[in-house]
Amino acid sequence: MRKVSACWVQRILTEEQKKVRVDVHTDLSRLQAEPQTFLDRIVTQDETLVHHFDPETKQQSMIWKHVTSPTPKKLKVTPSAGKVMAMVFCDSHVVMTNYLSKGSTVTGT
């Protein structure tokens, strides 16, 4: 008889986890064989806040005034007057863009 120590492994995988690893390896092999068709099947999603404002034109802000009255003053509009959540779904091209209205939420349904 001999004294031996156990071999260290990161974790013991279940049969299902082993099957998933084999499937991923098969997909990666397909990526090497035909990269463009493989990448066309992957769809990703990103969210971003888009700031918007509707500035008034110089023509729209003109008013009538008397010669002796003071020149009107106007505050500068800040670029962050409003913002909206934009969701972009894309594969190798942009598939869909969706803008959420204020106060709405995204759910899985």
Buried (B, 14 or more C-beta within 10 A) or exposed (E): EEEEEEEEEEEEEEEEEEEEEEEEEEEEEEBEEEEEEBEEEEEEEEEEEEEEEEEEEEEEEEEEEEEEEEEEEEEEEEEEEEBEBBBBEBEEEEEEEEEEEEEEEEEEE
